[in-house]
Amino acid sequence: MTTPLIRIQTLKKIYPMEGETVIALNGIDLEIQSGEFLAVMGPSGSGKSTLMHILGLLDSLTEGTYELEGRDVSNISREMRADIRNQRIGFVFQTFNLLARSTALDNVKLPMLYRRPKIDGLDQKAMKALQTVGIENRASHLPRQLSGGQQQRVAIARALVNDPALLLADEPTGNLDSRTGREIMNLLRSLHERGITVIIVTHDPEVGRYARRRIVVRDGIIIQDEED
């Protein structure tokens, strides 16, 4: 049987807050296979963003286990988490997070500058990623010279440049108008069709419908898991 790309078991995340404890995730069990297109959905405060942060190794879990590509990453060091994030996980955020004074090409190159060991041909690899998202003709432009949709395409190219096993997108259409949002979701769908594992976090049912599988989180637990 194929090892899941992601396996989490009895995952809990507890935050101390003003002398009390807040249970953000309360015993999550979840398997995600390589090549899936999954939407994590739920209202504000449901725990979906906390789940994404743990899947992306941006935060640590309190209890339970998390295996990525068959490797237990539940309690690895901060440095090891950073290396795995850089090499195996691509991130796309609602606010794009581009460097304002760097060109689109240089923004896409950034993850490769932190990769260990160093790799060659950074400009060529970055340009190939820009071509993948259809924006290579804006390679020399600064973010302020790009529309919101174009900036998000640059952000997606940056997420892809290290050939990650997993692409995580947190409310990727949140700062876009509806037409541009549909274009970005169609782009993510096309990347999934090329074999890339895509997980999106969204509160928007219309965005969630682009995924092949949808889980709904509420009060820190998964209350629904459905596939097309």
N, CA, C and O of each residue as an XYZ file, in Angstrom:
912
protein
N       0.849     -1.195      0.000
C       0.000      0.000      0.000
C       0.886      1.247      0.000
O       1.878      1.307      0.726
N       0.528      2.232     -0.809
C       1.328      3.441     -0.938
C       1.323      4.245      0.363
O       0.275      4.431      0.984
N       2.497      4.717      0.767
C       2.597      5.560      1.954
C       1.979      6.917      1.659
O       2.319      7.534      0.649
N       1.085      7.396      2.505
C       0.490      8.721      2.261
C       1.561      9.803      2.272
O       2.580      9.674      2.950
N       1.320     10.871      1.512
C       2.205     12.019      1.588
C       2.161     12.610      2.993
O       3.193     12.989      3.548
N       0.958     12.687      3.563
C       0.747     13.231      4.902
C      -0.081     12.242      5.714
O      -1.094     11.727      5.240
N       0.360     11.985      6.935
C      -0.447     11.219      7.881
C      -0.353     11.902      9.242
O       0.733     12.006      9.812
N      -1.481     12.363      9.760
C      -1.503     12.912     11.106
C      -2.481     12.094     11.939
O      -3.551     11.704     11.473
N      -2.081     11.843     13.192
C      -2.875     11.007     14.081
C      -3.033     11.693     15.433
O      -2.064     12.176     16.019
N      -4.268     11.725     15.914
C      -4.650     12.302     17.214
C      -3.924     13.619     17.482
O      -3.403     13.851     18.573
N      -3.903     14.471     16.463
C      -3.168     15.733     16.554
C      -3.933     16.740     17.411
O      -5.120     16.992     17.201
N      -3.221     17.303     18.378
C      -3.781     18.363     19.199
C      -2.849     19.571     19.173
O      -1.626     19.437     19.136
N      -3.462     20.756     19.192
C      -2.708     21.995     19.345
C      -3.410     22.819     20.412
O      -4.579     23.182     20.277
N      -2.665     23.106     21.480
C      -3.206     23.825     22.626
C      -2.368     25.077     22.853
O      -1.140     25.010     22.923
N      -3.037     26.210     22.967
C      -2.353     27.482     23.216
C      -2.677     27.973     24.632
O      -3.842     27.975     25.029
N      -1.676     28.381     25.383
C      -1.970     29.075     26.640
C      -2.400     30.511     26.344
O      -1.796     31.185     25.509
N      -3.443     30.974     27.027
C      -3.933     32.325     26.760
C      -4.543     32.912     28.030
O      -5.592     32.467     28.495
N      -3.866     33.919     28.580
C      -4.354     34.651     29.755
C      -4.750     33.712     30.884
O      -5.840     33.809     31.448
N      -3.837     32.801     31.198
C      -4.066     31.899     32.310
C      -4.951     30.713     31.995
O      -5.153     29.851     32.851
N      -5.482     30.651     30.787
C      -6.315     29.528     30.370
C      -5.649     28.814     29.200
O      -4.602     29.250     28.721
N      -6.242     27.734     28.745
C      -5.742     27.026     27.568
C      -6.831     27.003     26.506
O      -8.004     26.768     26.794
N      -6.410     27.253     25.271
C      -7.326     27.218     24.131
C      -6.952     26.018     23.274
O      -5.809     25.893     22.832
N      -7.915     25.139     23.042
C      -7.672     23.946     22.221
C      -8.045     24.299     20.783
O      -9.224     24.341     20.430
N      -7.023     24.552     19.953
C      -7.267     24.930     18.563
C      -7.570     23.704     17.701
O      -8.419     23.763     16.811
N      -6.885     22.605     17.960
C      -7.129     21.335     17.267
C      -7.258     20.259     18.329
O      -6.473     20.209     19.276
N      -8.256     19.395     18.165
C      -8.597     18.489     19.267
C      -8.718     17.043     18.795
O      -9.808     16.470     18.774
N      -7.574     16.461     18.413
C      -7.556     15.047     18.046
C      -7.844     14.789     16.585
O      -8.721     13.990     16.256
N      -7.108     15.461     15.694
C      -7.308     15.333     14.243
C      -6.611     14.088     13.724
O      -5.445     13.842     14.035
N      -7.333     13.302     12.929
C      -6.764     12.191     12.167
C      -6.987     12.489     10.689
O      -8.108     12.783     10.275
N      -5.909     12.413      9.886
C      -6.045     12.774      8.473
C      -4.931     12.146      7.663
O      -3.770     12.166      8.073
N      -5.282     11.583      6.505
C      -4.301     11.108      5.529
C      -4.547     11.812      4.206
O      -5.688     11.965      3.772
N      -3.466     12.236      3.574
C      -3.525     12.890      2.270
C      -2.539     12.187      1.361
O      -1.361     12.057      1.695
N      -3.017     11.735      0.213
C      -2.162     11.028     -0.732
C      -1.453     12.009     -1.653
O      -1.943     13.113     -1.893
N      -0.314     11.607     -2.160
C       0.394     12.416     -3.139
C      -0.480     12.632     -4.369
O      -1.103     11.693     -4.867
N      -0.525     13.868     -4.856
C      -1.308     14.186     -6.042
C      -2.729     14.633     -5.772
O      -3.472     14.900     -6.717
N      -3.132     14.723     -4.516
C      -4.488     15.177     -4.203
C      -4.622     16.691     -4.353
O      -3.634     17.424     -4.316
N      -5.862     17.140     -4.524
C      -6.223     18.556     -4.482
C      -7.278     18.676     -3.394
O      -8.437     18.311     -3.593
N      -6.861     19.196     -2.235
C      -7.681     19.193     -1.032
C      -7.983     20.619     -0.587
O      -7.103     21.480     -0.605
N      -9.221     20.864     -0.190
C      -9.597     22.133      0.426
C      -9.892     21.893      1.891
O     -10.659     20.996      2.242
N      -9.271     22.710      2.756
C      -9.569     22.701      4.189
C     -10.486     23.895      4.438
O     -10.089     25.043      4.239
N     -11.710     23.619      4.872
C     -12.730     24.654      4.970
C     -13.262     24.760      6.390
O     -13.111     23.849      7.204
N     -13.889     25.899      6.663
C     -14.485     26.108      7.971
C     -14.547     27.587      8.292
O     -13.860     28.390      7.659
N     -15.360     27.955      9.265
C     -15.502     29.366      9.635
C     -14.263     29.877     10.347
O     -13.380     29.104     10.719
N     -14.208     31.188     10.532
C     -13.119     31.797     11.288
C     -13.084     31.216     12.695
O     -14.121     31.082     13.344
N     -11.886     30.872     13.166
C     -11.743     30.296     14.493
C     -11.975     28.811     14.572
O     -11.978     28.243     15.664
N     -12.174     28.159     13.419
C     -12.471     26.720     13.424
C     -11.239     25.853     13.667
O     -11.356     24.709     14.106
N     -10.061     26.398     13.380
C      -8.832     25.616     13.493
C      -8.178     25.311     12.161
O      -7.121     24.682     12.124
N      -8.795     25.750     11.049
C      -8.258     25.388      9.736
C      -6.895     26.022      9.473
O      -6.016     25.372      8.907
N      -6.704     27.273      9.870
C      -5.408     27.910      9.653
C      -4.336     27.301     10.549
O      -3.187     27.158     10.129
N      -4.700     26.939     11.780
C      -3.753     26.246     12.656
C      -3.323     24.933     12.037
O      -2.147     24.575     12.086
N      -4.272     24.213     11.454
C      -3.944     22.951     10.795
C      -2.976     23.181      9.647
O      -2.017     22.426      9.486
N      -3.216     24.227      8.837
C      -2.308     24.518      7.734
C      -0.913     24.860      8.247
O       0.080     24.417      7.669
N      -0.822     25.631      9.313
C       0.481     26.004      9.858
C       1.258     24.779     10.330
O       2.480     24.723     10.189
N       0.554     23.805     10.886
C       1.236     22.582     11.316
C       1.634     21.746     10.112
O       2.745     21.219     10.073
N       0.744     21.612      9.121
C       1.091     20.865      7.910
C       2.299     21.486      7.214
O       3.133     20.773      6.658
N       2.392     22.825      7.244
C       3.497     23.521      6.604
C       4.728     23.675      7.474
O       5.689     24.338      7.083
N       4.706     23.053      8.678
C       5.830     23.126      9.622
C       6.151     24.565     10.021
O       7.291     24.899     10.341
N       5.114     25.410      9.995
C       5.251     26.770     10.494
C       4.966     26.837     11.994
O       5.289     27.824     12.655
N       4.363     25.780     12.517
C       4.043     25.701     13.932
C       4.214     24.246     14.361
O       4.184     23.338     13.530
N       4.391     24.036     15.642
C       4.574     22.685     16.167
C       3.274     22.208     16.806
O       2.435     23.014     17.208
N       3.120     20.897     16.894
C       1.934     20.324     17.508
C       2.169     20.130     19.011
O       3.308     20.109     19.478
N       1.078     19.992     19.745
C       1.166     19.757     21.187
C       1.159     18.270     21.506
O       1.942     17.800     22.331
N       0.270     17.532     20.847
C       0.186     16.086     21.028
C      -0.093     15.446     19.679
O      -0.555     16.105     18.747
N       0.199     14.124     19.584
C      -0.066     13.386     18.365
C       1.170     13.237     17.504
O       2.283     13.533     17.940
N       0.970     12.773     16.269
C       2.087     12.569     15.345
C       1.756     13.156     13.978
O       0.596     13.215     13.569
N       2.811     13.588     13.282
C       2.708     14.102     11.925
C       3.825     13.474     11.106
O       5.004     13.663     11.404
N       3.450     12.727     10.077
C       4.408     12.129      9.156
C       4.268     12.790      7.792
O       3.165     12.905      7.258
N       5.398     13.226      7.230
C       5.440     13.817      5.896
C       6.360     12.975      5.035
O       7.535     12.804      5.359
N       5.831     12.446      3.935
C       6.585     11.553      3.040
C       7.181     10.385      3.821
O       8.309      9.962      3.570
N       6.391      9.869      4.782
C       6.824      8.715      5.551
C       7.778      9.014      6.691
O       8.220      8.094      7.379
N       8.103     10.276      6.905
C       9.053     10.669      7.946
C       8.312     11.363      9.077
O       7.507     12.262      8.835
N       8.577     10.951     10.304
C       7.959     11.583     11.460
C       8.602     12.941     11.694
O       9.781     13.032     12.035
N       7.811     14.001     11.505
C       8.317     15.368     11.679
C       7.665     16.050     12.885
O       7.656     17.277     12.982
N       7.123     15.249     13.797
C       6.370     15.796     14.923
C       7.226     16.651     15.846
O       6.778     17.692     16.327
N       8.459     16.213     16.094
C       9.275     16.870     17.115
C      10.682     17.197     16.624
O      11.630     17.187     17.409
N      10.824     17.483     15.344
C      12.140     17.805     14.814
C      12.523     19.233     15.196
O      11.672     20.027     15.597
N      13.799     19.546     15.067
C      14.301     20.852     15.471
C      13.790     21.958     14.554
O      13.308     21.697     13.452
N      13.902     23.182     15.022
C      13.499     24.338     14.224
C      14.294     24.406     12.926
O      13.747     24.745     11.876
N      15.597     24.081     12.997
C      16.448     24.129     11.800
C      16.014     23.076     10.781
O      15.983     23.354      9.583
N      15.682     21.886     11.240
C      15.224     20.833     10.330
C      13.877     21.190      9.719
O      13.632     20.918      8.544
N      12.998     21.803     10.518
C      11.712     22.251      9.972
C      11.931     23.275      8.862
O      11.264     23.230      7.828
N      12.869     24.198      9.079
C      13.144     25.222      8.069
C      13.664     24.592      6.785
O      13.264     25.006      5.697
N      14.548     23.599      6.883
C      15.082     22.936      5.691
C      13.980     22.222      4.921
O      13.927     22.303      3.694
N      13.091     21.519      5.639
C      12.003     20.801      4.960
C      11.036     21.783      4.319
O      10.584     21.561      3.196
N      10.710     22.876      5.022
C       9.841     23.898      4.426
C      10.439     24.418      3.123
O       9.736     24.570      2.125
N      11.721     24.684      3.142
C      12.374     25.260      1.969
C      12.388     24.290      0.793
O      12.176     24.703     -0.347
N      12.632     23.019      1.051
C      12.873     22.065     -0.026
C      11.647     21.257     -0.427
O      11.566     20.797     -1.566
N      10.687     21.074      0.483
C       9.602     20.143      0.194
C       8.210     20.782      0.219
O       7.238     20.138     -0.177
N       8.092     22.052      0.683
C       6.779     22.686      0.819
C       6.820     24.072      0.182
O       7.721     24.863      0.460
N       5.842     24.359     -0.670
C       5.698     25.692     -1.244
C       4.489     26.382     -0.636
O       3.454     25.753     -0.417
N       4.621     27.685     -0.360
C       3.562     28.435      0.305
C       3.044     29.556     -0.596
O       3.809     30.243     -1.273
N       1.721     29.717     -0.582
C       1.060     30.831     -1.265
C       0.127     31.466     -0.255
O      -0.696     30.779      0.351
N       0.249     32.791     -0.065
C      -0.528     33.482      0.955
C      -1.473     34.499      0.322
O      -1.298     34.911     -0.824
N      -2.467     34.885      1.094
C      -3.459     35.866      0.650
C      -2.801     37.200      0.292
O      -3.238     37.874     -0.641
N      -1.763     37.581      1.020
C      -1.145     38.899      0.858
C       0.089     38.875     -0.047
O       0.822     39.862     -0.102
N       0.330     37.779     -0.752
C       1.399     37.625     -1.749
C       2.797     37.560     -1.121
O       3.591     36.693     -1.488
N       3.114     38.472     -0.170
C       4.409     38.451      0.533
C       5.602     38.555     -0.406
O       6.592     37.844     -0.237
N       5.511     39.440     -1.396
C       6.629     39.678     -2.303
C       7.508     40.800     -1.755
O       7.025     41.697     -1.065
N       8.798     40.741     -2.067
C       9.719     41.808     -1.685
C       9.505     42.987     -2.620
O       9.636     42.845     -3.836
N       9.177     44.152     -2.066
C       8.745     45.297     -2.865
C       9.826     45.819     -3.791
O       9.513     46.318     -4.872
N      11.086     45.719     -3.401
C      12.180     46.289     -4.190
C      12.885     45.273     -5.070
O      13.930     45.568     -5.651
N      12.321     44.078     -5.170
C      12.905     43.022     -6.002
C      11.996     42.728     -7.189
O      10.772     42.795     -7.077
N      12.598     42.406     -8.312
C      11.819     42.063     -9.498
C      11.088     40.742     -9.295
O      11.360     40.000     -8.351
N      10.168     40.469    -10.191
C       9.468     39.188    -10.137
C      10.459     38.026    -10.181
O      10.325     37.062     -9.427
N      11.452     38.121    -11.065
C      12.449     37.052    -11.185
C      13.202     36.868     -9.874
O      13.396     35.740     -9.421
N      13.626     37.967     -9.267
C      14.390     37.862     -8.023
C      13.527     37.355     -6.873
O      14.024     36.643     -6.000
N      12.242     37.709     -6.858
C      11.350     37.157     -5.843
C      11.236     35.648     -5.973
O      11.225     34.934     -4.970
N      11.152     35.159     -7.202
C      11.030     33.721     -7.422
C      12.321     32.997     -7.050
O      12.277     31.858     -6.586
N      13.445     33.630     -7.245
C      14.742     33.026     -6.922
C      14.966     32.857     -5.426
O      15.774     32.026     -5.012
N      14.264     33.631     -4.616
C      14.572     33.717     -3.196
C      14.656     32.361     -2.487
O      15.632     32.131     -1.774
N      13.679     31.444     -2.645
C      13.793     30.167     -1.919
C      15.057     29.387     -2.270
O      15.590     28.663     -1.429
N      15.538     29.528     -3.499
C      16.735     28.786     -3.905
C      17.987     29.331     -3.229
O      18.966     28.604     -3.068
N      17.968     30.597     -2.834
C      19.137     31.183     -2.175
C      19.352     30.591     -0.792
O      20.468     30.608     -0.272
N      18.278     30.063     -0.191
C      18.370     29.476      1.149
C      18.510     27.961      1.111
O      18.594     27.316      2.155
N      18.536     27.402     -0.075
C      18.591     25.939     -0.186
C      19.986     25.433      0.121
O      20.982     26.041     -0.272
N      20.047     24.320      0.824
C      21.315     23.668      1.130
C      21.266     22.234      0.626
O      20.330     21.507      0.960
N      22.258     21.793     -0.181
C      23.373     22.591     -0.698
C      22.901     23.565     -1.779
O      21.799     23.433     -2.311
N      23.738     24.529     -2.089
C      23.402     25.520     -3.104
C      23.258     24.842     -4.471
O      23.886     23.819     -4.744
N      22.418     25.436     -5.316
C      22.214     24.893     -6.653
C      22.578     25.947     -7.690
O      22.635     27.139     -7.389
N      22.824     25.489     -8.917
C      23.220     26.378    -10.007
C      22.018     26.705    -10.889
O      20.960     26.087    -10.778
N      22.201     27.679    -11.759
C      21.183     28.008    -12.756
C      19.942     28.636    -12.174
O      18.828     28.318    -12.590
N      20.124     29.538    -11.203
C      18.967     30.105    -10.515
C      18.065     30.898    -11.456
O      16.842     30.769    -11.395
N      18.656     31.719    -12.325
C      17.847     32.526    -13.231
C      17.014     31.643    -14.148
O      15.838     31.919    -14.385
N      17.627     30.578    -14.663
C      16.903     29.686    -15.578
C      15.756     28.970    -14.868
O      14.659     28.845    -15.414
N      16.017     28.503    -13.653
C      14.971     27.807    -12.896
C      13.831     28.759    -12.537
O      12.660     28.388    -12.613
N      14.176     29.986    -12.146
C      13.148     30.967    -11.805
C      12.316     31.335    -13.033
O      11.095     31.459    -12.940
N      12.962     31.507    -14.167
C      12.231     31.833    -15.389
C      11.308     30.687    -15.802
O      10.197     30.920    -16.279
N      11.767     29.462    -15.619
C      10.914     28.313    -15.937
C       9.663     28.312    -15.054
O       8.569     28.001    -15.526
N       9.824     28.662    -13.770
C       8.672     28.726    -12.868
C       7.712     29.833    -13.292
O       6.495     29.653    -13.239
N       8.254     30.982    -13.714
C       7.399     32.057    -14.204
C       6.662     31.641    -15.475
O       5.507     32.017    -15.674
N       7.318     30.875    -16.325
C       6.662     30.361    -17.530
C       5.524     29.413    -17.169
O       4.483     29.405    -17.825
N       5.727     28.615    -16.121
C       4.701     27.662    -15.696
C       3.407     28.367    -15.313
O       2.318     27.838    -15.535
N       3.525     29.568    -14.733
C       2.329     30.295    -14.305
C       1.931     31.380    -15.300
O       1.029     32.172    -15.027
N       2.598     31.419    -16.450
C       2.188     32.295    -17.538
C       2.508     33.760    -17.350
O       1.739     34.615    -17.790
N       3.631     34.079    -16.703
C       3.943     35.480    -16.443
C       5.425     35.786    -16.685
O       5.986     36.703    -16.086
N       6.038     35.015    -17.562
C       7.463     35.225    -17.840
C       7.744     36.592    -18.465
O       8.858     37.105    -18.354
N       6.742     37.186    -19.121
C       6.941     38.504    -19.732
C       6.956     39.639    -18.713
O       7.147     40.799    -19.080
N       6.756     39.313    -17.430
C       6.825     40.317    -16.367
C       8.016     40.071    -15.434
O       8.039     40.563    -14.306
N       8.980     39.324    -15.901
C      10.096     38.906    -15.040
C      10.868     40.085    -14.460
O      11.349     40.008    -13.329
N      10.995     41.176    -15.214
C      11.802     42.309    -14.760
C      10.990     43.379    -14.029
O      11.531     44.424    -13.668
N       9.702     43.128    -13.810
C       8.832     44.109    -13.172
C       8.888     43.992    -11.647
O       9.061     42.902    -11.101
N       8.738     45.130    -10.972
C       8.604     45.158     -9.523
C       7.148     44.866     -9.141
O       6.252     45.058     -9.963
N       6.896     44.407     -7.909
C       5.516     44.111     -7.514
C       4.547     45.270     -7.734
O       3.403     45.041     -8.128
N       4.978     46.512     -7.487
C       4.068     47.651     -7.653
C       3.695     47.882     -9.112
O       2.751     48.618     -9.401
N       4.422     47.263    -10.029
C       4.114     47.371    -11.452
C       3.221     46.231    -11.937
O       2.937     46.122    -13.130
N       2.783     45.391    -11.016
C       1.981     44.220    -11.358
C       0.590     44.334    -10.729
O       0.428     44.932     -9.665
N      -0.392     43.764    -11.386
C      -1.731     43.677    -10.807
C      -1.725     42.639     -9.683
O      -0.764     41.888     -9.514
N      -2.828     42.617     -8.915
C      -2.928     41.639     -7.843
C      -2.825     40.208     -8.346
O      -2.143     39.378     -7.745
N      -3.509     39.924     -9.456
C      -3.446     38.576    -10.019
C      -2.044     38.211    -10.485
O      -1.598     37.076    -10.313
N      -1.351     39.184    -11.079
C       0.018     38.930    -11.518
C       0.947     38.703    -10.324
O       1.830     37.847    -10.377
N       0.747     39.470     -9.244
C       1.555     39.257     -8.052
C       1.323     37.863     -7.469
O       2.265     37.212     -7.017
N       0.073     37.409     -7.482
C      -0.186     36.068     -6.956
C       0.432     34.999     -7.845
O       0.862     33.959     -7.346
N       0.483     35.233     -9.150
C       1.163     34.282    -10.037
C       2.661     34.221     -9.727
O       3.263     33.147     -9.739
N       3.250     35.375     -9.451
C       4.664     35.391     -9.056
C       4.844     34.603     -7.757
O       5.791     33.830     -7.620
N       3.932     34.804     -6.810
C       4.010     34.086     -5.542
C       3.888     32.577     -5.753
O       4.571     31.799     -5.087
N       3.026     32.166     -6.673
C       2.884     30.736     -6.967
C       4.157     30.208     -7.626
O       4.612     29.110     -7.307
N       4.732     30.984     -8.543
C       6.001     30.580     -9.157
C       7.090     30.404     -8.101
O       7.858     29.443     -8.147
N       7.152     31.332     -7.154
C       8.124     31.228     -6.061
C       7.891     29.945     -5.250
O       8.847     29.283     -4.844
N       6.633     29.603     -5.021
C       6.315     28.395     -4.266
C       6.709     27.127     -5.009
O       6.967     26.096     -4.387
N       6.758     27.199     -6.336
C       7.040     26.016     -7.159
C       8.515     25.821     -7.471
O       8.913     24.739     -7.901
N       9.339     26.854     -7.260
C      10.674     26.863     -7.856
C      11.588     25.774     -7.311
O      12.512     25.353     -8.006
N      11.357     25.309     -6.091
C      12.179     24.239     -5.519
C      11.565     22.855     -5.721
O      11.977     21.894     -5.070
N      10.581     22.745     -6.619
C       9.913     21.463     -6.907
C       9.409     20.788     -5.637
O       9.824     19.671     -5.327
N       8.517     21.453     -4.896
C       8.079     20.896     -3.611
C       7.186     19.679     -3.776
O       6.587     19.466     -4.830
N       7.106     18.885     -2.714
C       6.170     17.766     -2.692
C       4.751     18.250     -2.440
O       3.785     17.560     -2.768
N       4.626     19.446     -1.853
C       3.336     19.939     -1.385
C       3.248     21.440     -1.608
O       4.186     22.174     -1.297
N       2.112     21.900     -2.152
C       1.835     23.325     -2.316
C       0.674     23.684     -1.395
O      -0.431     23.163     -1.542
N       0.939     24.590     -0.435
C      -0.065     25.049      0.516
C      -0.487     26.467      0.165
O       0.359     27.351      0.030
N      -1.783     26.690      0.019
C      -2.295     28.012     -0.344
C      -3.330     28.446      0.684
O      -4.372     27.806      0.829
N      -3.043     29.543      1.403
C      -3.915     30.046      2.455
C      -4.742     31.211      1.913
O      -4.208     32.296      1.686
N      -6.036     30.995      1.706
C      -6.949     32.001      1.151
C      -6.319     32.679     -0.077
O      -6.173     33.902     -0.092
N      -5.948     31.907     -1.098
C      -5.168     32.466     -2.215
C      -5.901     33.494     -3.056
O      -5.268     34.231     -3.811
N      -7.231     33.562     -2.943
C      -8.005     34.536     -3.716
C      -8.547     35.665     -2.844
O      -9.328     36.488     -3.323
N      -8.150     35.719     -1.583
C      -8.750     36.638     -0.627
C      -8.575     38.102     -0.971
O      -9.423     38.919     -0.613
N      -7.486     38.462     -1.665
C      -7.235     39.863     -2.022
C      -7.488     40.141     -3.502
O      -7.000     41.134     -4.040
N      -8.245     39.272     -4.155
C      -8.466     39.399     -5.599
C      -9.953     39.566     -5.899
O     -10.807     39.108     -5.140
N     -10.250     40.229     -7.021
C     -11.644     40.296     -7.461
C     -12.073     38.917     -7.959
O     -11.238     38.034     -8.154
N     -13.372     38.739     -8.162
C     -13.901     37.402     -8.449
C     -13.337     36.820     -9.746
O     -13.028     35.630     -9.802
N     -13.199     37.642    -10.786
C     -12.682     37.123    -12.056
C     -11.231     36.675    -11.915
O     -10.862     35.590    -12.365
N     -10.416     37.512    -11.291
C      -9.012     37.154    -11.109
C      -8.886     35.959    -10.170
O      -8.020     35.103    -10.354
N      -9.748     35.909     -9.170
C      -9.744     34.756     -8.270
C     -10.011     33.462     -9.009
O      -9.380     32.445     -8.722
N     -10.933     33.482     -9.954
C     -11.209     32.275    -10.741
C      -9.999     31.889    -11.582
O      -9.706     30.704    -11.741
N      -9.297     32.882    -12.120
C      -8.099     32.596    -12.903
C      -7.033     31.908    -12.040
O      -6.391     30.952    -12.475
N      -6.858     32.404    -10.823
C      -5.866     31.806     -9.931
C      -6.274     30.384     -9.544
O      -5.425     29.493     -9.488
N      -7.547     30.165     -9.281
C      -7.991     28.813     -8.923
C      -7.866     27.860    -10.106
O      -7.533     26.690     -9.921
N      -8.128     28.343    -11.320
C      -7.915     27.500    -12.496
C      -6.434     27.175    -12.680
O      -6.090     26.082    -13.131
N      -5.560     28.114    -12.335
C      -4.127     27.845    -12.387
C      -3.749     26.765    -11.379
O      -3.006     25.840    -11.708
N      -4.256     26.878    -10.151
C      -3.958     25.848     -9.151
C      -4.505     24.490     -9.582
O      -3.877     23.457     -9.350
N      -5.678     24.501    -10.212
C      -6.237     23.237    -10.716
C      -5.330     22.640    -11.799
O      -5.108     21.430    -11.830
N      -4.811     23.490    -12.681
C      -3.925     22.978    -13.738
C      -2.631     22.421    -13.152
O      -2.093     21.437    -13.661
N      -2.127     23.046    -12.083
C      -0.921     22.513    -11.424
C      -1.216     21.147    -10.811
O      -0.390     20.238    -10.883
N      -2.395     21.006    -10.208
C      -2.794     19.703     -9.670
C      -2.856     18.663    -10.778
O      -2.431     17.524    -10.586
N      -3.382     19.044    -11.933
C      -3.493     18.097    -13.040
C      -2.126     17.662    -13.567
O      -2.014     16.627    -14.223
N      -1.092     18.448    -13.282
C       0.280     18.056    -13.628
C       0.887     17.123    -12.583
O       2.010     16.651    -12.760
N       0.164     16.853    -11.500
C       0.639     15.925    -10.494
C       1.077     16.549     -9.193
O       1.539     15.840     -8.299
N       0.943     17.870     -9.057
C       1.359     18.547     -7.822
C       0.262     18.404     -6.768
O      -0.919     18.585     -7.064
N       0.655     18.080     -5.544
C      -0.277     18.020     -4.433
C      -0.590     19.441     -3.972
O       0.317     20.200     -3.630
N      -1.869     19.798     -3.962
C      -2.290     21.153     -3.611
C      -3.270     21.084     -2.446
O      -4.249     20.339     -2.489
N      -2.998     21.869     -1.407
C      -3.929     22.024     -0.291
C      -4.254     23.506     -0.170
O      -3.354     24.332     -0.016
N      -5.529     23.839     -0.238
C      -5.944     25.231     -0.057
C      -6.749     25.343      1.236
O      -7.509     24.442      1.590
N      -6.571     26.455      1.925
C      -7.370     26.772      3.105
C      -8.290     27.921      2.728
O      -7.827     28.963      2.262
N      -9.589     27.738      2.925
C     -10.533     28.768      2.507
C     -11.804     28.695      3.337
O     -12.178     27.635      3.839
N     -12.462     29.843      3.473
C     -13.795     29.875      4.078
C     -14.863     29.986      2.991
O     -16.057     29.982      3.293
N     -14.438     30.086      1.716
C     -15.332     30.374      0.594
C     -15.747     29.075     -0.097
O     -14.895     28.412     -0.688
N     -17.028     28.686     -0.044
C     -17.463     27.448     -0.693
C     -17.185     27.418     -2.191
O     -16.901     26.355     -2.745
N     -17.263     28.579     -2.859
C     -16.996     28.614     -4.295
C     -15.550     28.234     -4.587
O     -15.279     27.501     -5.539
N     -14.623     28.728     -3.777
C     -13.222     28.356     -3.931
C     -13.032     26.876     -3.614
O     -12.301     26.176     -4.315
N     -13.682     26.408     -2.571
C     -13.552     25.005     -2.181
C     -14.002     24.032     -3.250
O     -13.511     22.905     -3.307
N     -14.932     24.452     -4.101
C     -15.441     23.554     -5.143
C     -14.402     23.221     -6.197
O     -14.571     22.250     -6.934
N     -13.327     24.003     -6.290
C     -12.271     23.675     -7.254
C     -11.496     22.428     -6.838
O     -10.903     21.761     -7.686
N     -11.493     22.110     -5.562
C     -10.741     20.963     -5.068
C     -11.497     19.671     -5.355
O     -12.715     19.669     -5.532
N     -10.750     18.580     -5.396
C     -11.360     17.259     -5.608
C     -11.839     16.638     -4.285
O     -12.703     15.762     -4.267
N     -11.256     17.117     -3.191
C     -11.627     16.614     -1.864
C     -11.741     17.809     -0.928
O     -10.942     18.742     -1.001
N     -12.740     17.777     -0.046
C     -12.963     18.879      0.881
C     -13.157     18.333      2.290
O     -13.946     17.415      2.514
N     -12.423     18.916      3.235
C     -12.685     18.604      4.628
C     -13.157     19.880      5.318
O     -12.695     20.978      5.008
N     -14.074     19.717      6.245
C     -14.609     20.858      6.993
C     -14.179     20.710      8.447
O     -14.404     19.679      9.081
N     -13.549     21.779      8.960
C     -13.090     21.798     10.346
C     -13.984     22.740     11.143
O     -14.299     23.844     10.699
N     -14.381     22.290     12.312
C     -15.173     23.134     13.202
C     -14.815     22.783     14.640
O     -14.770     21.611     15.013
N     -14.562     23.807     15.437
C     -14.204     23.617     16.849
C     -13.045     22.638     17.016
O     -13.009     21.851     17.962
N     -12.092     22.701     16.070
C     -10.872     21.918     16.208
C     -10.968     20.470     15.801
O     -10.027     19.710     16.028
N     -12.084     20.055     15.200
C     -12.205     18.672     14.732
C     -12.724     18.662     13.294
O     -13.352     19.619     12.841
N     -12.452     17.571     12.592
C     -12.970     17.400     11.224
C     -14.392     16.857     11.319
O     -14.616     15.769     11.850
N     -15.346     17.623     10.803
C     -16.745     17.187     10.878
C     -17.250     16.656      9.536
O     -18.339     16.086      9.465
N     -16.456     16.841      8.464
C     -16.898     16.374      7.146
C     -15.676     16.132      6.277
O     -14.709     16.891      6.327
N     -15.725     15.076      5.486
C     -14.636     14.740      4.564
C     -15.280     14.108      3.347
O     -15.783     12.987      3.417
N     -15.267     14.837      2.206
C     -15.964     14.348      1.018
C     -15.073     14.500     -0.207
O     -14.222     15.386     -0.274
N     -15.291     13.609     -1.177
C     -14.555     13.647     -2.443
C     -15.542     13.690     -3.599
O     -16.658     13.180     -3.496
N     -15.115     14.315     -4.723
C     -15.922     14.321     -5.938
C     -15.907     12.928     -6.562
O     -16.528     12.710     -7.602
